[in-house]
Amino acid sequence: MSKVFFLPIEKASMEGGFVKLLDKIVSIKEMHPTDTVAVKIHPGEEGNSSYVSSDNVNRVIDALDSGTDRIFLTDTTVLYPGKRMSAPDYLHLTHEHGFGLPWTPPFIIADGLHGEDETIVKMPEGFQTDEAHIASIISSSDAMVVISHFKGHLLTGFGGALKNLGMGCASRAGKLYQHSSVKPLINTKKCTACGICAAHCHVKAIGITTHAIIETDICTGCGECLGRCPEGAVRVSWDQNMSVFMRRMIEYALAAVSVSNPLLYVNFVTSVVPDCDCMKDTAQPFVDDIGVLASADPVAIDMASLDLVTAAPASKNSPVKAGAGVDKFSAYRPDIDGILQLSIAESLGLGSMEYELVRVC
């Protein structure tokens, strides 16, 4: 049974609260001064404010007592148009949200300029995933600390440490594989036949007539065309079986763990909104802020986070009126079984759904 340490929200602002929380995780004290530690975060999409703030990320880092100052923040590019699709735009956004500034650790895009810098991880026989595409910075760091915002999600019901690993550590090709049938599609109504996607296709899989045409037999699913199209005409097929998506995401989480040496997982169970930090603010939180959790087990910390949200009464303006004892995420999206991601992760050996909750302070 894994231990999950819990700092209640009323204690989180007290001096020394984060130190007491993280002091329980022995492995963070074993770093060498020349080791590099990647702190995997989600700095929030443009128009989103529910992400874990830079102040709280800094408080976690200050409390690590890791033995090395070579600590940096990191995240990967995304598949959809916006400021997180290429490294230069992403860095502007992180600065706007308070990350990567002189008084914070540097922010490095984990999968490079256009989401193509990756490490290929061979997966075990019998997995859906033959080769996982993990961002190169994740695999080349000596260790990783995963700081996650626990909240709802359109495809997984809820997202925490496991989603931060599986989706958040994947390169663009890895995200494309998880989200779709691998091949991108062309929205012919938006396409202007400008040829930019074809010019940047590494395998010459795109032809231009009155619109772009992707030769699926040649396409490798790298996602470069997604990032290059100025009209947003290249899209991902999102209408995927949820169980397939969750299985692929968890297999990617296992791949990320296999190459990244994760020391610690920290979940902020605050601003527990219905959707991912990739979405603009659209709804109020399900519950009032609960607190911060830490564990060496990504499955246990997500299970504990879910249980705390389930046990809490609905907030005043909650998007669902389900009270204590009801899974708020399932009540909001009854067609999605969020527990499935945890059971898959447990079956693959990523951690345990059974845990001991240890209250600190």
C-alpha atoms as one frame of an Amber mdcrd trajectory, in Angstrom:
protein
   0.000   0.000   0.000   1.524   3.286  -1.114   1.700   6.339   1.121   0.164
   9.611  -0.014   0.955  12.658   2.091  -1.748  15.305   2.395  -1.319  18.985
   3.248  -4.792  20.487   3.863  -5.455  23.804   2.150  -5.680  25.668   5.453
  -2.119  24.549   6.255  -0.651  25.077   2.779  -0.029  28.784   3.306   1.734
  28.272   6.642   5.502  28.648   6.764   7.187  25.280   6.427   4.050  23.505
   5.208   5.516  22.379   1.889   8.797  21.407   3.563   6.932  19.089   5.928
   4.956  17.646   3.029   7.944  16.885   0.811  10.267  15.880   3.643   8.410
  12.583   3.715   9.759  11.616   0.285  13.292  10.374   0.923  14.419  10.039
  -2.713  14.522  13.780  -3.377  17.469  14.136  -1.008  19.662  11.757  -2.997
  20.556  14.046  -5.912  24.154  14.945  -6.821  25.041  18.662  -7.275  25.645
  18.107 -11.014  22.348  16.252 -11.608  19.631  17.908 -13.676  16.031  17.739
 -12.479  13.109  18.365 -14.840  10.031  19.741 -13.089   7.121  18.738 -15.322
   4.280  21.233 -15.075   1.364  22.549 -17.131   1.655  26.351 -17.194  -1.881
  26.844 -18.511  -3.304  27.722 -21.904  -3.985  31.313 -22.917  -7.237  32.343
 -21.226  -6.879  29.734 -18.475  -6.320  30.667 -14.824  -6.882  27.388 -12.956
  -3.345  26.022 -13.545  -0.903  25.673 -10.640   0.538  29.158 -10.217   4.232
  29.955 -10.556   4.263  30.970  -6.879   3.064  27.513  -5.835   5.462  25.775
  -8.224   8.303  27.807  -6.725   7.194  26.848  -3.224   7.423  23.176  -4.152
  10.877  23.632  -5.678  12.136  25.626  -2.695  11.003  22.811  -0.407  12.616
  20.004  -2.415  16.024  20.162  -0.717  17.224  18.054  -3.634  20.968  18.603
  -3.417  21.206  20.242  -6.849  20.468  23.694  -8.239  20.211  22.391 -11.808
  16.426  22.429 -11.776  14.289  23.595 -14.674  10.611  23.711 -15.596   9.374
  21.909 -18.687   6.357  20.951 -20.786   5.681  19.823 -24.348   4.023  21.427
 -27.352   0.450  20.589 -28.334  -1.548  19.509 -31.399  -4.021  22.365 -31.651
  -3.558  25.992 -32.767  -2.550  28.466 -30.090   0.423  29.736 -28.149   1.521
  26.275 -26.999   2.006  24.861 -30.499   5.580  26.104 -31.108   8.415  26.827
 -28.715   8.761  30.611 -29.312   5.055  31.297 -28.808   4.973  28.930 -25.844
   7.806  30.756 -24.104   5.951  34.048 -24.486   2.925  32.445 -22.832   4.934
  31.005 -19.944   6.347  34.450 -19.229   2.834  35.888 -19.230   1.872  33.256
 -16.656   4.883  33.914 -14.448   7.161  31.025 -15.412  10.740  31.146 -16.723
  11.347  34.633 -15.335  14.589  35.688 -13.602  13.241  34.761 -10.161  11.959
  31.334 -11.267  13.750  28.291 -12.708  14.265  28.444 -16.490  11.534  27.000
 -18.691  12.639  24.599 -21.455  10.306  23.144 -24.095  10.791  19.400 -23.721
  10.156  18.381 -27.342  11.966  21.199 -29.115  11.072  23.942 -31.536   8.256
  22.157 -33.386   7.524  19.183 -31.123   9.869  16.831 -32.977  12.725  16.320
 -30.488  11.980  12.897 -29.095  13.296   9.625 -27.748  11.802   6.410 -29.143
  10.967   3.905 -26.407  10.395   0.295 -27.443   7.333  -1.041 -25.629   6.710
  -4.616 -24.395   5.132  -7.171 -26.676   1.352  -7.210 -26.426   0.978  -3.474
 -25.831  -1.105  -1.349 -28.198   1.918   0.925 -28.477   4.914  -0.530 -30.315
   7.108   2.548 -29.939   6.431   5.503 -27.653   7.581   8.981 -28.686   8.777
  10.678 -25.480  10.094  14.261 -25.434  13.891  14.196 -25.511  14.397  16.569
 -22.568  12.352  14.240 -20.356  14.561  11.265 -21.157  17.885  13.130 -20.980
  17.336  14.627 -17.517  18.715  12.789 -14.506  15.418  12.915 -12.646  11.931
  14.387 -12.789   9.437  15.917 -10.372   5.843  15.916 -11.643   3.621  18.765
 -10.432   0.012  18.348 -11.566  -3.264  20.193 -11.253  -6.026  17.700 -10.447
  -9.116  18.611 -12.486 -11.625  17.263 -14.991 -10.884  16.220 -18.555 -12.930
  15.764 -21.714 -11.570  12.291 -22.556 -10.382  10.813 -19.256 -12.989  12.171
 -16.836 -10.262  13.634 -14.655  -6.551  14.254 -15.013  -3.665  14.345 -12.565
  -0.233  12.775 -12.367  -0.929   9.976 -14.854  -2.178  12.314 -17.550   0.747
  14.661 -16.893   3.044  11.710 -17.541   1.318  10.026 -20.459   0.118  12.977
 -22.489   2.346  15.695 -21.040   5.645  13.910 -21.679   4.836  12.837 -25.248
   6.213  14.585 -28.314   3.788  15.794 -30.972   3.871  12.419 -32.744   3.101
  10.719 -29.427   0.139  12.973 -28.776  -1.156  12.403 -32.275  -0.947   8.639
 -31.796  -2.780   8.757 -28.482  -5.528  11.079 -29.689  -6.334   9.599 -33.054
  -5.862   6.864 -35.581  -2.365   8.302 -36.081  -3.006  10.165 -39.340  -4.032
  13.856 -39.421  -6.967  14.999 -41.523  -7.558  18.017 -43.810 -10.558  20.290
 -43.332 -11.064  21.176 -46.993 -13.330  24.112 -46.155 -10.489  25.829 -44.300
  -7.623  24.791 -46.564  -6.405  27.500 -48.961  -3.964  25.229 -50.827  -1.055
  27.453 -49.743   1.351  24.482 -49.756   3.060  25.262 -46.446   2.178  21.856
 -44.991   3.542  20.080 -48.069   6.764  22.080 -47.992   7.433  20.979 -44.404
   6.383  17.327 -44.730   9.546  15.298 -44.193   8.262  12.244 -46.088   6.507
  14.103 -48.938   3.136  12.653 -47.990   1.154  15.806 -48.833   0.054  16.873
 -52.279  -1.768  20.058 -53.287  -4.716  20.351 -55.669  -7.588  22.645 -54.771
  -6.683  21.680 -51.209  -4.053  19.641 -49.424  -4.264  15.857 -49.672  -2.469
  13.559 -47.216  -1.298  10.186 -48.529  -2.010   8.105 -45.430   0.121   5.181
 -46.654   3.168   7.458 -46.602   2.303   9.695 -43.603   4.241   8.852 -40.440
   1.945  10.802 -38.113   4.684  13.198 -36.947   2.228  16.109 -36.645   4.479
  18.687 -38.336   1.632  19.750 -40.662  -0.530  20.486 -37.622   1.974  23.016
 -36.393   2.657  24.613 -39.754  -0.848  25.209 -41.153  -1.675  28.934 -40.826
  -5.411  28.315 -41.282  -5.868  25.516 -38.755  -7.065  23.275 -41.585  -5.110
  20.220 -40.427  -6.898  18.515 -37.583  -6.883  15.448 -35.380  -9.666  12.876
 -35.361 -10.870  13.199 -31.762 -13.798  10.765 -32.004 -11.898   7.840 -30.553
 -12.944   4.992 -28.285 -12.254   6.259 -24.746 -10.857   2.971 -23.498  -8.387
   2.903 -26.409  -7.311   6.455 -25.645  -6.825   5.735 -21.939  -4.857   2.566
 -22.644  -2.518   4.416 -24.998  -2.091   7.298 -22.555  -1.190   4.959 -19.696
   1.229   3.005 -21.886   2.884   6.340 -22.630   2.987   7.115 -18.909   4.856
   3.843 -18.411   7.264   4.782 -21.207   7.894   8.192 -19.632   8.586   6.634
 -16.239  10.968   4.108 -17.806  13.269   6.845 -19.136  12.825   9.745 -16.709
  13.479   8.561 -13.124  10.502  10.335 -11.511  11.279  11.063  -7.869   8.100
  12.670  -6.709   4.534  13.481  -7.697   2.715  16.518  -6.335  -1.000  17.057
  -7.000  -2.706  20.374  -6.312  -6.350  19.599  -5.553  -7.346  23.220  -5.998
  -9.565  24.946  -8.573 -10.989  21.535  -9.460 -12.723  22.618 -12.661 -14.439
  20.314 -15.204 -11.829  20.690 -17.944  -8.091  20.519 -18.538  -5.774  23.523
 -18.188  -5.602  23.417 -21.994  -9.090  24.922 -22.021 -10.125  28.505 -21.399
 -11.996  29.221 -18.161 -15.597  28.120 -18.726 -16.981  26.759 -15.444 -16.688
  27.066 -11.680 -14.866  24.407  -9.599 -16.759  21.325  -8.423 -15.545  21.755
  -4.835 -13.745  24.299  -2.695  -9.947  24.010  -2.580  -8.891  20.873  -0.696
  -5.103  20.838  -0.453  -1.830  19.478  -1.838  -0.753  15.834  -2.054   2.671
  14.243  -2.497   3.673  10.653  -3.211   6.189   8.468  -5.003   3.250   6.597
  -6.614   1.353   8.284  -9.496  -1.594   5.886  -9.294  -2.038   6.279  -5.546
  -1.846  10.073  -5.645  -4.502  10.295  -8.369  -6.729   7.822  -6.509  -6.359
   9.796  -3.287  -7.081  13.058  -5.116 -10.255  11.582  -6.591 -11.381  10.258
  -3.212 -10.889  13.659  -1.577 -12.932  15.390  -4.283 -15.623  12.715  -4.020
 -15.822  13.091  -0.241 -16.090  16.889  -0.389 -19.416  18.730  -0.650 -20.137
  20.542  -3.895 -19.028  24.161  -4.012 -21.602  26.955  -4.091 -21.485  27.391
  -7.869 -20.496  23.847  -8.797 -21.417  22.765 -12.361 -22.973  19.657 -10.766
 -24.977  19.647  -7.561 -23.826  16.221  -6.452 -22.831  16.385  -2.807 -20.318
  14.510  -0.686 -19.896  10.853  -1.587 -20.539  11.330  -5.304 -17.889  11.239
  -8.050 -18.272  14.800  -9.384 -16.482  13.969 -12.634 -18.754  11.034 -13.456
 -21.774  13.140 -12.566 -20.575  15.789 -15.018 -19.633  13.326 -17.786 -21.580
  10.103 -17.112 -20.307   8.456 -20.305 -16.671   8.471 -19.141 -15.244   6.071
 -16.561 -12.251   7.957 -15.175 -11.347   5.075 -12.856 -10.375   3.063 -15.941
  -7.091   4.961 -16.329  -6.158   4.064 -12.738  -6.996   0.382 -13.104  -5.029
   0.169 -16.369  -2.050   1.880 -14.721  -2.199  -0.493 -11.765  -2.356  -3.509
 -14.078   0.791  -2.289 -15.887   2.696  -1.898 -12.625   2.756   1.896 -12.472
   1.462   1.940  -8.906  -1.333   0.940  -6.555  -4.906   2.119  -6.200  -4.671
   1.158  -2.529  -3.005   3.829  -0.427  -2.538   5.201   3.050  -3.382   8.890
   3.368  -1.000  10.580   5.795  -2.036  14.034   6.939   0.871  16.409   7.634
   0.883  19.563   9.793
